[in-house]
Amino acid sequence: MQVVSLIGPPGSGKSTVGKLLADKLSWAFLDSDEYIQEAESLTIAQIFKLKGEPAFRQMEIDLVTALKDSPQSFLKNKKSGLLFATGGGLPCQANNFAILQELGEIVYLTADLDILVTRVKTKSDRPLLNSKQNQATATGTENETRLLLANLIKQREHVYGRSRYKIDTSALNPEQVCNGIIELLNSG
């Protein structure tokens, strides 16, 4: 069984591209945030508020561990592969990046900061990008989002940058990103 993990900052297209690519390859699709939300019957924002970020990060670690221990259990309809869209911080927790490497290929999706800000600024389900100051005004929201996102990327780049493959999604639509990933994997 093949596993391809998509990592990168919020707004880079992991979930959107992951669903499309899984369909193109006839693979199963697993989105870590969706999986955790379903398991907890809470949104990510609610988990952060009620249980705290450390509890959420442990849920991510537990998911990656379960995926390592029994990847077949995440396959549906006996698919031959799994496309795993991670939350932005998942690869940076504990030994998660190393486990993702053991499972298969890792593709780092990125984009210019302005593009990422545009993609995430209207999303309220990203607790690390939603501070009280960020919600004050429309202008403050975009400026605060830019600063918060730039800081997250700076903190995580040392992990993201270890990926074998990297695709800048700034000027690409999801179909083009999928085609680029397929090309990279086939050339691999």
N, C-alpha and C positions, 0 to 999 in steps of 0.2 A: 504494500500500500504506500502510495506517495502522499506526503503532506507538504503543502506550501503555505508558509506563514507570511502575512502582510503586516509590516510594522511601519510606524511613522507617527508624526504629530497629528493632533486633531485637525480635521479638515483636509487631510491629504488624499482621502478617497478610499480608505481601506475597506469599509463596509460596502460602499457602492460598487467598487471594482470587484471586491471579493464575491459578491452575489452574482454579478455578471460573468466573471471568469469561471466560477463553479458551474454555472449553467452551460457555458461554452464547452467545458471539459467533461461535462456529465459527472461531476464530482459532488460530494456532500459539501455543505457550507456550514461553518461554525463561526459565529461572531461572539467574541468573549463577553462583550457588554450585554448583548441580548440574552445570552445563556445565563449570566449571573442575575439579570433582572427577572428572568422567568423563574429561576430557581428560588429567588428570594421573595418573589411577588412584590417587588419594590423597584422604583426607578433608581438609576445610579445616584441621582441627587438625593433621593430619600435615604439610600444606604449611607451616603456620606453624612447626612444630617443625623440619622438615628443611631448608626453604628460606628461612624468615623472612617476616615481614610485608611487607617491601618487594617481594619476589618475587611474593607473592600480589597485591599492589596493581598490579604491572606486568601480571599476568595479566588483571586486571579492565580495565585500560586497553587492553590488546591486544584483549580481547573487544569493548569498546565501539567501538574503531576498526574492527574487522572488521564489526561491525554497521552502522556508518556507511558503510563502503566497499561493502558488498554485503548490504543487508538482505534481498534476495530469497533469499539462500543459507540463511537461517534459517527460511524458510517451509517447511512440510511440506504435501504434497498440495494445492499451489496455493491455500492459504488467502489471504484478502484482507487479513488483519491479523496483527499480532504483539503479544502481551502479554508484556512484559519485566519480570520481578520481579528487582530488583537486590539485591545484598548491601547491608547498611546503610551501609558506607563507600564503596561504588562511586561514587556521585554526587559525592563530595568529593575525588576523585583527579583530578589534572591538569585536563584540559578536559572531563571526562566529563559534567558537568551541561549545559554548552553543547551538546555533541553530542546528548544526550538531547532537548534542546529542539528541535534541528534535525530530529530523527527524528519528533517528534510531541508528544503531550500527556504531561505528567508529573503524576501524582497522588501526593501526599504522604499516606501513612497514618500515623496517630499514635494514641496511647492514653495514658491516665493512667499515671504511673510505676508505681503499685502493680499495675495490670493487666499491664503489660509484664513486671514482675518475676515475677508469677505464671506468665505464659506461657513465660518463658525459664529459670526457675530449675532445671528438671529436664533441660534440654538440655545435653549435654556437648560438642556440636559447635560451640560459639561461643567460640573461643580468647580473644577480647578480654574475655569475661565470666568466664573461668575462670582465676583466679590460684591459686597454692598456698594462700594464706590463705583463699581462697574455698572451697576443698575441705576445710577443716579440720573444721568442724562444721555441722550443719543450720542453726543460728541464724546462724552466721558466713556461711554460704553466702548466705542471703537478704539479710542486711545488706550484705555485700560486693557482691553482685550489684546491689543497689539503688544503691550508691555508684558502681560502675563504669558502670552503665547511665546514670545521671544525668549522669555526666561525658561519656560518649560523645554523648549528646543535646546537651549544652551545646556541645561542640566542633563538632557537625555542623548545628546548628539554622540557622546563617546560610546554609547551602546548602539544606537542606530547605525553609526558609521562602520560597525564591524560586519554589517551585512555583505554578503557576496554580491548581491545585485541592488542597484539603486535606480529608480525612475523618478524624474521630475515631472509631476503631473500638472504643472502650472498652465501650460498651453495645450494640454491634451484632453480630449473627452474620454469618458470611461471606456468606450470601445477601443480607442487608440492605446490606452494604458494596458488593457487586456492583451491586445495584439503584441505590445512591447514585452510584456511578461512572458507570453508564449514563446516569442523569439528568443528571449534570454534563456529560458529553460531548455529550449531545443538546442541552443548553441553550447549549453553548459558543460 
